[in-house]
Structure formats: structure tokens, C-alpha cells
Amino acid sequence: MKSLIFFVAMGAALLLAALALRVPGVRDADIPAQQFSAGRAMEDIRAIAARPHPIGSADQQRVRDYLVSRMTALGLSPQLRPGEGTFSLPQRRIFVAGQVTNIVGVLPGTEPNLPAILLMAHYDTVPNSPGAADDTAGVAAALEIVANLKAVGPRARDVIVLFTDGEEAGLLGSDAFFGGDPLAKRVGLVLNLEARGGGGRAVMFETSEGAGKLVSLYGWHASLPTANSLTAFVYRHMPNGTDLTNALRRGFAGMNFAYLGDELDYHTAHATPENIDPGSVQHMGDSVLALVKALADASEFPRESRELVYSDILGIGFVAYPVSAGWLLIGIAAALVVFVVFRWRAAGRLSAADVTRGAGLFLCVAVGLVVALGLIGWSMLGFTDMQMKYALLTRYGLVLSGYAALTAGLALAIIAGFLAVPFLGRDARPEGLWCGGLLLLLIAATGLQVAAPATAFMVAWPLLMAALAAALAVAFFGGQGGRALIAATVVGTLGAAQVAEWGGQVFVALGVNMPALLTLPALSIAVLLWPAVVVLVRAVRPWFAPAALIGLGAVAVLYARLAPADAGHPHLTQAFYAAGPGPQDFNRIADFPRLDEWARAALTADGGEPASEEFSPFLTTKVWSAAAKPAPVSLPRVAVERMEETPEGRLVALRLTPMRGGRELRLFLKPSVDLGNVVFNGKPVPASRMAGNWTGFGYAAPPADGVTLSFAAKAEGRIEVKLAEVADGWPDGAAVPLKPAAFMPWRYSDTTIGLTDFSTAW
């Protein structure tokens, strides 16, 4: 029966972790107006997310009108703020601009001279997604928060509401606001509401630098805090961005909130009001409303302070401490380890050789899991394209359960194998092996405390709990017998629950692509529950549990990978129409690696046979292309507007004009010589080393009279230009098969792209 202790402990840990990740109950629309109601917010979500409304689309005006009406009813005196935003990735030679229409309103406070709080969310979506989660839920939460504040009565500070445009096209609306809107000068602190899925708790995942006091304020006021400094550290070093990115670049203080679960609802047609979790909206609203109330009446905002290490405790508590205190935790853990080592050494149950073997054992577990899970995730399941990733996300529960079982089974198998080898672990005492694991965690925690102290708690806390479990077992029960086993396992289970919560957060964010990220949680849990692990793997049939877990996990993940699409588990699909200047330049295209039944039917509707071809420079991978019947598609125009000599060289100005009212222009330019003074519709472009390379430019919501691109060249040369205009819908008269409910359109699907080639010399 002792062999069941491990499964009882793991079950309890997973249950506690699941409770820690659970969203709160939804408050109905009839509760008092002072309280946040996801029921009321869902009414706005259903109205806004009725259809996709990307920047430049016809449906965006409907959403603007609705938001202006709602903000007017709330007394915000909304204003439309047209402008132009930009975004660039110079290292990848990508430059984007666009016409945006931000919407701003102000809930007046009693002391308007105080710096204001800015509540921010974006109201545009990606193409083909209603965006109920990203970011209609953020918009609706902001509206409900304002209604709550208004019902309570005036606060000291103004609360500015900003709904940005063009976030999905390149953070364009926030660039326009923070780069030039006069209202930005009144902002003292920014709270951005985002989403990267349709469920889960709202994670406070990013802060401005030096936000230690602000973090403490969040932890104090959030009823169900969900945040840790690892998330903030990782996000700060990732290339991703949100509207808060433009605020932080310009020196504003702020915080970012988003829920990450149910990623199937991220940027897909599945992101409908019916599919998102109202409990996630409730958690977002509760968390942000509590913080806004605290800030709105504060005499001053939290000043810039030293960074803190922080984490929620099983989703109900919150701990934050200075970076230097991390050394104290590691020191306490080290003292406990020394105590355990001396007691077991004195009792004759510990040797240096066994400790060394223990460190080697747990190192083998870590390396083995990284390799095995990496191979499973990359090779066997081939996480190399969005098509496959989203197929797995349709059965996320199976994927998570399967990988959890695989990870546990592989770890137990490595341990059982190690203990079965005579010169490794067969004759080693479990006490020495446990101390080796503690020593390995101690080394890892120390290294992280030196290199990345904001992340060290992920190892230091499990180390402290495991060392405490061992010390309690030794101090009160001699480290042996059933009572010692139970005492150590109870303490270890509490630590394992916290680690499992972190592991769940990490997996929901990145694990489908990188299951090897489960290695650290698995290693920590193995050390925390070591006494129960030893009992299990030294049972009569030590290989039964690992084999069963690996088998169950493999079946779950493989089924999720191979199961066919259906209405409840839709897969991504894509097909669009491309028209060029020549008689043979009419094609139906899909840029997925595999053609599903609908994409194949759409590509062959005009009798063409799909073939794998290049579609560069617009797409970097090969596409499926089939000849299509010519359609009356007006193509975008490129013309030389000006060419003259200047002190910087020959100045060339091009005008790029949409001809179908498209929502996006995409330009690719390849000059034969390097260009200088590159200006895209009045905005300088940090371009360099352009000679012989394609450089991409995009313009969202282009005006009818087009946009300009100018540059100077000091030497004679020529340029090749390829211009595309993206317009929603298929050409008039095009035959398009009915899309089954088992498939949802992605990216450029169901659009018409007009293509123009141009060249000139000077």
C-alpha cells in the first residue's frame, strides 16, 4: 500500500494546483453597479465581437459607433483621435505604418491636476477572427470598470480610457497616442488589458522597470492574485509586444494583464462570445478594478523602486520580497540541508558517494526529460506550423494531461533505471540520493540568484520546501519509518502543488510548442516527493507505473494529434485569390503545408491542380497554388511622383495607390544600391544595407489617394517593386465551396490580393 502514497500525493498536489488556476464565479448583470459583473461585460462582448473587424475593414466603423455610444452613456465624452502609427523591425527589414482612429474618453476625478490613470485596450482584431477574447474582452472589461467607478462616486484622479486601433497590425494606435496625442501628457500610469486566449485567470505578466511598489500594491489588493516575476522577466526579454510596449518605451509606468488559457480562441474564428469563458472576464475585471480603486484615491502613484521577486501562492496569496532576500531563502535552505546531512551522517545512513550518485541521478532526470520531451514535441509531433499547433489546441485538455503523464512516466523510468544499475543506485541509500537532489537544486538556485534573480524563486522555493520536509522527518521521526514518510510527503505535497501551478502556467503559455519546459517542474517535484518516489520505484514491479503513465500519455497526445476535425474541434484552413498583371497571373493560393478538404476544393474550383510554388517575397515559405479563372480585379498602382537631384543624391518618390478600397497595402522593394533618407508616408525609416535585398513595407487602412515612399541614392541604380493590395472577400463571380463547420479561416483566407510589378532606374 505504501506504493500508493506517491499517487495520493501527486493527486492532492494537482488538485490544489487546479484550484489555484480556476477562475472565479461569474457575477450576473443584476448585481449592484459598484461591483464588476462579467454578465454585463458579456453584453458588450456579444455586440462588439459579432464579426471580425481588423483595421481598415468595413466592419470597424460599426464597432467605433458602438463604443462611442457606450462611452457617451458612461459620461466619458468620447473623442475620435485619427492619426498615424508606425512599427519597425529593422533587423528583418520590415516597416509598417497605418491610419488609425483611436477612441479616448475621460472619467473626471475631483483633482484633475493629479496625473491620471490610463485604462487601455485595443478594439481591432486580426482578419477572420471576431476577437471576442483578443481584445474585445479587454474593451468590455474597461467599460464595466468605468461603470463601477462611476457608481461608487468621484475618485481623486481622472481615469482616461483609451481604445486603440491597429494593435494587431503593429501596435499602431498606441504608437500614435504615446507619440503625439496631447492627452498622453496627463497620463501617470498605464494599465493595459489584453488576452492571448479565451480562458484562464488574468495574469499580471508585465510591468515597467522599477515597479516594485506597484507590484506590492497589486498583490495587496487583488483578491485572487495571479502573477510571478518569472513571467515578467521572460516577457521583458521576448520580441513580443503589446500596446503597453509603446508606453514603456516612452518612460511611462504601467502593468499588463492578460489571460492565456484556451489558446484555440487566440486569433482564430473560434474566438466568438459563445466560446470565451466569462469567468476569465470576471477575474480580469476584479483584479484591475481593485487596483484602479487603490490608485485613483492615492495621493501619489507608487514611486519607482527596486525590483522585487514575487509570486502568487496557490492563487490565493501573494509574496513579494527584495532580490537580496533571495539569498536569505537560499541560506535557510542550505542550513536545513546541512542539518539533514549531519544527522544522517551521524546515524551512518549517508556517504559522500551516495550524495554524488544522487546529484547524478537528478541530473540524468533533467537531461533525459529535456531530450525525450524535446524529441517528442519536435520530431514525432512536428510542431513546425500553425496548422498542426491549432489542431492540438482543439483538444488542449488531452494534450496537457498526456504530456503530464508522459513527463511523470519518463522521470520515474529514469529513476527506476538508475536505481536498478549496481554501480549507480542499486546499493545506494535513499537518504544520500535525496541529499544529492537537494544539492543539485541548491546549486541551480544559487546560479539563478546570481544570473537572473527574478527567476530564482522557481528553484529556491521548492528547494526550501524539500529541505524542510527532510529536516522535519529527521528531527521528529529519525528520518525513517512510516511517520517520517508521511511527514515528509505532506510538506512535499504542498511544495509540489505550488510547482504544479507554475508548471500549468508555463505550459499554457508555451508548452504545446515546447513540452520540454515541463522538465524543471518535474525535477522539483521529484525532489519534493522523493520518499514517496523511492517507495514506488522500489516496489515489487517498479516498471509498471512508469510504463502505464508513458503509455497513457502517448495515447492521449497521439489521439489529439491524429483525431479528425469536426465542428467541436475545428482546424485551420486557408484559400485566397491572387490576381497579377499578366494573363497567367490569376491563381488560388493556400500557404499551409497541407491541404485540407476545403482548401483543396477551393483551389481546384476553377479546374486548376494545386502545385507547390514560391510566392516570394510576400510569403517566405512555399505555397499551394492552382490556376484560376481571370476575374475583374483592379490592381494597385505604383508611380514615380518625383525624381530630382538633391545634396543627398538622386531623390525618388513613389506613390502607392489602392484601387479596390483594400484594408492593407504590402510593398516589397529591392534596390541595386544602398538607399538613404528613406521616408514612408512622411515617417523616417531606419533602413540600411538594402542593396540586393527585399525590404518589406506595409500600410494598414490606406487612404484612397495612396501613400508615398521616398528615398535618396548617391549612385546610379534601379529598383524592383512588388505591391500587393489585400481586400476582404473573393472576386465577384468566383466559385467558392461552402466551408464546413470543421474548418475555420486563417490569416489571408477569403481575401483577394491584387499584385503589381514595377521597376524604375535613375
N, C-alpha and C positions, 0 to 999 in steps of 0.2 A: 504493500500500500504506500510505502514511502516514495515510491517512484512517481506517484501521482502528485506529489507536492509541487513539482515544477509546473505542471499544467494548471493546478489550482492557483498558484502564484501568478502565472502569466495571464490566466483568465481574469483575475482580480485587477492586475495592472492594466490590461487592455480595456476593461470595463471603466475604470477610473479615467483612463485617457479619453475614451469615447464620451464620457460625461463632460470632460473638460473641453472637448471640441464641439459639444452640442450647442445649437443656437437657442435663444430664449423663446418662450411662447409669444405668440402674436397678440398684440392688443387690438381690439376691434375698433371700428370707426366711431362708436358711440361713447368712448371714454372721454373724460374731461379734456378740453382743448390744451391744457397745460402739459399734458403727458404725450410723449411720442407714440403715435399709432401707425403701425405698419399697414393696418387696414385702410386708413385714409391715404397713406402714401401709395398703396397699390392702385388706388383710383387714378392717380396721376400717371403711374406707370402704364396702366392699360390704355389711357388716352394717348400718351406720347409714343409708346412703342407699338402702335398699331401696324406700322410698316417701317422698312429701312429708310433712313434719312441722312445719308452721308453728305458732306459738304458739297455744294454745287448741285444737289439733286432737287427735283421739283417738289418733293415732299417736305423739304426743310422749311419752307415758308409756313406750312401748316403747323409745324412744331413751334416755330417762332411766335406765331399768332397766339397759340395756346399758352405759351409761357408768359407772354406779355399780359394776357388776360388774367392768369393766375396771380402774377406778381402785382398787378394793379389792385386786385381784390384784397391782397395782403397789405396794401398800403406802402409798397416799396417804390412807387413812382418810377417804373422801369424805363430804361432808355436803350435804344439800339445803338451800338457803337461800331460802325463799319471801320475797317482798317485792313492792313496787310501784314501778314506774319511770314516769317522765314524759318527755315531749318536746313542745316547742312551737315554732311559727313565728308569733310574734305579728303580724309584718307581713303575713302571709297569713291570719291569723285561724284557725289550725289548732292544736289542742291534743290530745295523745294521752297516754293512760295505759294501764296494764295490769298484771295479776297475773303475776308472773314466778317461776320456780323456777330459780335459779342452782345450779350444782354446783361445789363447791370441794374441793380436796384439797391436801395439803402433802407434799412430799418433804423430809424433815428433813435439815438440814445439821449440821455439827459445832459451829457457833456461831450458835445461834438468836437471839441478841441483835442480830446484824447485820441491817440492812434486807434484805428478801427480794426475789428476782426473781419477777415475776408473768408466767406464760405464759397468754395469753388467746386464746380463740376462741369463736365462738357456735355453738350446736348447733341452733338453729331454722332453718327455711327459709322462703322465700316460698311462698304457695299454688301448687300444681300443679307444684312442682319438687322432685325428690328431693334437690337441693342437694349432689351429690357434690363439687362444687368449692366453692361458697359455702354453708356454710363447713365441710362435713364434712372436706374435705382439711386444713383448719387444725386441727380437733379431732384427727384421726388423727395428724397430724404432732406435735402436742403430746404425745400418748400415747406415741409412739415415742421422742421426745426424752427423756421421763421414764424410759422403759425403758433407753435408752442411758446416762443419768446414773447410774441405779441399778446397772447392770452395772459401771461404772467404779469405783464406790465413793463414799462420802460426800464431798460438797464442803463448803466452809465455810458457805455461805449456804443457807438454806431456799429451795426453789423451790415457789412456790404455783401451782397450776393452777386456772384459773377458766374454766368453760364457761358462757357467759351465755345467757340466754333472751331472746326478744323483740327481738333486734337489728334484724331486718327490719321490725318494727312501729314502730321509732323509738328504737333504742338503749336499750331499756327496762331490760334486765338490767344493763348497765354503769352506768346511772344509779342503780339500786337499790344496786349494790355500792359504787361510789365515793361515793355519797351517804349511806351509813349502815351498811354492813357493818363490824363491828369488825375483821375481818381486813384491811381496806384500810389500817388504820393501820400495819401491818407492812410494807407494800409500799414498796420504794425505787426500783424501776424496772420499767416495763411493756413487754413485747414482745407485740404483737398480731399474730395470724396470720389473714390474710384471703384472699379470692380474688374476682376480677372476670372470671372466665372459666375455661376448663378446660385451659389450656396456657400455654406460655411460661415464661420464667425468673421466679423470685420477686424482685420489685423491692422494694428498701427505699425506700419512696416518701414517708414522712413521719417527722418527728422532732419532739420537743419543742424549744422555743426554747432557744438557748444550748447545743446538743448537739454542739458541735464535737469535743470529745474522744471522745464516744461514737461519732460518725461515723468518726473515725480508727480507733477500736478495731474497728469493723465492717470497714473497709477492710483492716486488717492481718490479720484472722483469716478472713475469707471467702475460700474457695478460688476461687470464681468470682463476684466481686462484680458486682452489677447495681444501680446507683443513680447519681443525679446530683442536684445542688442545684436544677436547674430543676424537676424533678418535685416536690420538696418545697416549693419556692416557689409553684408553681401550685396544688398541693393545699391549701396553707395559705390561699389566697385564694378557694377554691371553696366553695359552700354544702354540698357533700357531707360526710358524716360516717361514722365507724366507731365501734366501741366505744372505741377509743383517744381519740376526741374528748372523751368524758366524763372520762377520766383527765387529759388535758391541761388541760381547763377548771378542774380542781381542783388544778393545780400539780404533778402527777406528771411525772417524766421518762420518756421512752419512745420506741419506734420501731414503725413499722408495716411489715409485709411483705405482699405480695400478688402473685400472678401475674395477668397481664392478657390473655393470648392466648386464642384460641378463644372469643370472647365469645358465640358461639351457646350456650355452656354456662352463661351467666350468667342466673340467674333463669328458666330455662325447663325444660320436661320433658325436654329433651335432656341435662340435667346428670346423667347416670347414671354409675355406676362404670365402665362399659364405654367411655364417651366421653371421660373425662378422661385427661390424659397423665401416667402415673406418673413420667416424668422431671421434670415440674414439681414433684411432691410431693418427689422426691429433692432437687431444688435448694433447695426451701423448707427441708427438714429439715437439709441440710448447712449452709446459711447460718445458721440460727437456733441449731443445736446448737453450732457453733463459737463463736458469740457468748456463749451461755449458759455454756459451759465457762470462757471467759475471765472472765466477770463473777462466776461462782459462787465462784471462788477469790481474787478481788481483795480486797485489804484494805479498799478503799473504791471506791464507784462513781465513774465519771468525773464530776468536778465541772462545774457549769455554766461554760461558757466561751464565747468569742466564736464567732460563726457562721463556718463555712468554706464555701468554694466547692469542689465536689468532683464527680468523675465517674469511672466505671469506664473503663478503656482497653481497648476491644475485648473486654470481658467477661472479661479475664484479669488485668488490673492495676487499680490504683486510685490516684488522685491527689487530694489534698486540700490546700488552702492558704488562708491568711487572705485576707479580702476585699481588703486593701491590696495583696497580691501580684498581684492582677489588673492593677493599674496598671503593675507591672513587666513583665508579659507584653505589655501593650499598648505600653509604651515600647520593648521589644525589637523588636516587630513594626514600630513606626513607624521605628526606626533602620534596619531592613532595607529598608523601603520607600524611605527617603531615600537609602540606599546605591545601590539599584537605579536610582532616578530620576537621581542624579548620573552614574552610569556610562553610562546610556543617553543622557542629555542630552549628555555629553561626546562620545559616539560619533555624535551627530547623528541618533539614532533616536527622539527624544522631543520633543514640543511640548506646551505648555500646552493648546492647543486639543484635541489628541488625548486628553489626560488628562480634560479636561472632557467630551468625547464618550464616553469610557469610563465615567465615572460616570453619564452619562445613559443609556448602553446598559444597564448593570446595574440601574439604577433602573427602566427600562422592563420588564426581565425580571421584576423583583419585582412591579410594579404589574400587568403583564399576567397573571402567574400567579395572583395573588390574585383578579383579576376573572374570568378564564376558569375556574379551578377552582371558585371560588365559585358561578358561574352553573351549571356542570355539576352540582355537588353539590346545589344548592338547586332550580334550575328544572327541568333536564332529568330528573333522577332523583328530585326531590321528597322529600328526606329530612325529612318532616314528621310521620311517625308510626312507632310501634314495629313495626307490621305490615311496612312496607317495609324498615326498617332490618334486621330479623332475616331477611327474605328475602335480603338481600345478604350477611348474615353466614354463610348456609349455604354460600356459595361465596367465602369470605373470600380465599382464595389468588388467585382470579381478580381480585377487586376490588383487592387490593394490587398485583398485577402490572399490572393495567390502569391504575391511577392513576399508578404509577411510570412506565410507558411514556408516558402522556398528559403527565405533567409534563415528562419529558425532551424529548418531541417539541415541546411548546409552547415550552419555553425555547429549543431550537435554532431553531425557526421565528422567534421574536422576534429572536434574534441574527442569523440569516441575512437577515431583512428589513432590520434596521438596517444591516448591512454592505452591502446592495445599494443603499442610497439615497446618491446622490453627496454631498450636503452633510452627511451624518451619518457614515457609516462606510466608504464605498467606498474612499476615498483615505487613510483613517487607518491609521497603523501599529499592528500588534497590540500592540507594547510599550506604547504610550501608552494604548491601551484597557485593557490589563491593569492598568496603574498606576491608571487611573480606578476599576476594580473594587476594587483594594486600598484606595484612598482611601475608597470608599463603605463597605467593611467596617470600616475604621478609625474612621470617624465613628459607625457603628452600635455598634461595641464600646465606644467612649467614652461614648456616650449611655446604653447599658445599664449600664456600670460606675457611672455617676452615679445612675441612676434605680432600677435593680434589679440590684445587683452579683452576686447569686446566680445570675443568668441570663446574665451577660456572657460566660462561657466558651463558650457556644454560637456566638458570633461571633468571640471573641478567639482561640480555638484554631485554627479554620480560617484566620483572618487570618494568624496566626503561621506556619502550615504553608505557606500560599500565598506569603507574603513570603520564607520560607526557600527555597522552590522557585525563585522568581525570582532570589534572591541567589546561589544555587549555580550556576544556569545562567549568570548574568552573570560571576561571579567565576572560574569554571573553564573556561567554554566560550564566553565572549564574548557569551552570550545569543542566539546564532544557530547554525543548523545542526542536524544530526540528533542529535549528542551532547547539546546543550543541551536539545533537545526531550525526549529520553529521560530525562535527569537531572531536569528539572522535572516530568515526568509521574510518575516513580517516587515522588518526595516527595509530589506532589499526590494520588496514589492512596492513600497511607497516610492522609492527611488526609480524603480522600473516604470511606474505609472507616469512619472514626470518625463522620463526619457521617451516613453511611447508617445506622449503628447507631442513632444518636439519632433519625433520621427514622423508622426502623422502630418504635422505642418510642413515639414520638408518634403515629404512625398507628394502631398497635394500640389505643391508649388513646382517641383522639378522631377519627381520620382518616376513618372511614366516614361520620360526620356532617359533618365539616369538612375536606374534602380540601385546601382552601387552606392548611392547616398545612404542606403539603409545600413551600411557597414558600421558606422560609428554607434548608432543606437543599439545594434545587435551586440557589438563588443561590450558596450557599457552594461547592457542587461545581463550578459553572460557573467561579468564580474560581480554584479549586484546579487544575482541569484546563484552564485557558484555552489553553495552547499546543496541546493536542490538539483542543480545540473549534474553534480557528481553522483548523487543517488540515482538519477535517471540513467546516465550513460554506463554506470557500473552495475546495472540490473542484470537479470538473467539473460535477457535478449536486448543488448544495448543498441542494436542496429534497427530495431523495429520502429521506434519513434522517429528517428531521422528519415528512414525510408518512407514512412507514411506521410510525414509532412512534405517531403520533397515531391512525392507522387501527387498528393492533393494540390499542392501549389502549382505544379507543372500543368495538371489538368485544367485548373481554373484559368491560368494565364493563356494557355493554348486555346481554350474554348473562346475566351474573349477575343483572341486574335483571329480565329478562323470562323467564328459564327457569322452567318449571313446578315446583311442589313434588313431591317424591317421598320415599320412605322414607329415603333417604340425605341429603336436603336438605329437611327438614320446615319448613313455615311455621306461624306462629302462627294460632290460631283461638280463638274465644270465643263462648259462648252460656250464659246463665243464666236462672233463673226468678225472677220478682218477683211477690210477692203483696201486695196492698193491702187496705184495709178495705172498699172498695166492691165491688159485684158485677161491675163492669167493670175492676177493678184487678188483673187477672191477665194477665201478659204474659211473653213470652220475649224476651230482650234481648241484643244484642251491641253493644259500644261501639267497634268498629273502623270505620274509614271505608269499608271494602269488605267485602262478604260473600263468603266463600269457599263452596265447595260444601257442606262440612259445616255451617257456621254457618247457611247458608240452609235446609238440610234440618232442622236443629234448631229454627229459628224457625218454620218452616211445618208442623211435625209435628202441630199441633192445628188446622190449616186456616187459620190467620191469614196475612195478607200483610204482609211487613215494610214499614215506613214509617219515614222519618227523623223523630225526635221529640226533644224535650227530656227530660232525666232529671235536671234540676237540683233541688236543689243537690248531689245525690250525685255527679254527674259533670258536668264543666264543658263537655264537648262533646256534640253531638247523638249519639244512639244509634239503632240499628235496633231497632224494637220491633214485635212481632206479637202479636195477641190469643192467649191461651192458655186451655185449659180450666181452670176453677176446681179447685184442689187443697186438701186439708185442711192448711193451713199455720197454725200458731198464731203470732199476731203479737206482737211485743214490746209491753210496756206502759209507758205514761208516766202517772204520778200525782203530784198535789201532796201531798207528805208533810207540809209545814209552811208556814204563811203567818202572819207576825206582825210587829208593829211593833218596830223597834229604833232606837237612836240614829243608825244609818247610813241609815235608811229602812225601807221595807217589805221584810222578808226573805221570800224564796220559795225553798223547797227541793223539788226534783223527785226522784222515784225512777224509774230506768230499769231495767226488768227483762226479761232474755231469757226466752223461752218455749219455745225449741227446743234449748237447750244449744249455741247458736251460739258460734263462736270469736271473734266480733267484734261490738261494737255501734258504730254510727256515728250520731251525733246532730248535727242542724243546728238552730240557734237563731236566730231573728230577732226582736229586741225593738223596740218602738216608741220606747223611750227608752234612753239610756245606762245601763248597769248597773255596779255596783261590787261589791267584795268577792266576786268570782266564785271559787267553790271547787268543784273537780271531784273527787269522792270523797275529800275531805279534803286535796286539794292545791290551794294558791292558784294562780290562773290570771292571768297578766299581760295581761288583756283591757282594751281601751279602744275608744272610738268604735264601739260595737256597734249603735247605733240605726240601724234601717233596713237593716242588712247581715246576711247569713247568716254565722254563725261556726260552724266545724266542730269537733266533739269526737269522739274515738274511744277505745274501750276494748277492749283485747285480752284474751282469756281472761276474760270477765266472770264473776263468781260467780253462782250460781243465784239468790240473793236480790237481785241487781242492784247498781247503783251510784247515787250521788247527785250532783246538780248543784244548787248553791245560789247565790243572788245577792241583792244589795240594790238597790232602786230608790228614789230620792228623790222621784220624781214618779209620778203615776198613769200606768198604761200597760198593755200587753198583750204577750204573746209568741206567736209561732208556732213550733211544734216539729215536726220530722220525724225520726223514729227508724227506723233500719234494723238488723236482726239478720242477720248473714251466717252461714249454716250450710253445711257441705260436703254435696254431693250434691243430686240432683234430688228433688222431692217423690215420695212413694210413688205408683206407678202412672203416672208421667209417661212418655210415649213419647219415647225419645232414640235417634237413629240411631247406629249404630256409627261410631266415629271412625277414619278411615283412618290408616295409619302416616305418611302425608304431612303430617299436621297434628298440632300439639301445643297443648294447652290453655294459656291465659294468664290471669293475674290472677283475675278472678271467675268464670272459666269453670267450669261444672258445679257451681254453688252455687245455693242457694235464699236469696233475700233477702226477708225479711218487713218490710213497711213500715207504719208507724203515723203518723198525723197527730194533732196535739194543739194546743190553744191554751188560754190562760187569761189573766185580767185581774186587776188589783188597784187 
